[in-house]
Amino acid sequence: MKLNLDHLVVIDAIATHGSFAAAAQILHRVPSALTYSVQKLEQDLSVQLFDRSGHRAVLTAAGVTLLRDGRYLLDAARELESRVQRIAAGVEVELRIAVSDLIDWQLLYVGLNAFYAQGFGTRLRVSTEVFGGCWDALVDGRADLVIGAPSDGPGGGGYVTHAMGVVDFVFAVAPDHPLADYPEPLQVVDIVKFRAVSAADSSRQLPARTSGLINGQDVLTVPHMTAKLLAQEAGLGVGYLPKALAMTAQANGRLVIKTVAEPKSSAQFFMAWNSHHHGLALAWLVDYWKSHPLWENA
């Protein structure tokens, strides 16, 4: 190959600083070395890269094209060098984060902004999981860190957990749903007559979980908590929702919160990560979210 990265470094320095002498000073080389390098490349490519007729070295049309596209290569090479150095220092190239569908994404993004401000250079890949799907993502290797995993994780160990807080659930129905007018507390025999809305557990390997359903009750299964909220607002069914979500919907006239004779217990949720993972970027995120709640009840 006639062209190499050093050629691009030299041409970039000359074009930026306007002369071979100035570029040589910046690159800590003698001007004759730069002159030889450029002339040799011009001979090899059979093109003229600089117009040397004036006081400044000016790129020709061919030189402009070479440098414009060559700067992409220089940037890629610098990024590769930086990435290798970060790996050697214990910083991950990429982290995969699986978050529960109960998580407040606005608060999550505040944390991600704080993370990027640290300059780790680690690429983040964020996905959503439902219920036990967080544990499944960790065990299955789809995630390095999970946020919002429910209690009673899978057996076998291999992971570290940190309790993030408790989420309260309330039973809610649309204002025009028949149960909205039933006397409280609602009985199981009343609730079972009507369709429930359930967010499907996203587990792929671990057994899927359900919660808040009654045997024999018709069920509409939707992919996540946002879809469940909208389905209940539309009157397609009833069920338990995180208290903060339900109260906001009730304040806006979209849902009615009903007391029930057999309420659903509050649920504790965790952050978890593989015990063998010791990267600096993961450690920072774990420390940050240990002290920054990601939902109202935490």
Buried (B, 14 or more C-beta within 10 A) or exposed (E): EEBEEEBBBBBBBBBEBEBBBBBBBEBEBEBEEBBEBBEEBBEEBEBBBBEBEEEBBBBBEBBEEBBEEBBEEBEEEEEEEEBEEBEEEEBBEEBBBBBBBBBBBEBBEBBBEEBEEBEBBBEBEBBBBBBBBBBBBBBBEBBBBBBBBBEEBBEEEEBBBEEBBBBBBBBBBBEEBEBBEBEEEBEEEBBBEBBBBBBBBBBEEBEBBBBBBBEEBEEBBBEBBBBBBBBBBEBBBBBBBBBBBBBBBBEEEBBBBBEBEEBBEEBBBBBBBBEEBEBBBBBBBBEBBEEBEBBBBB
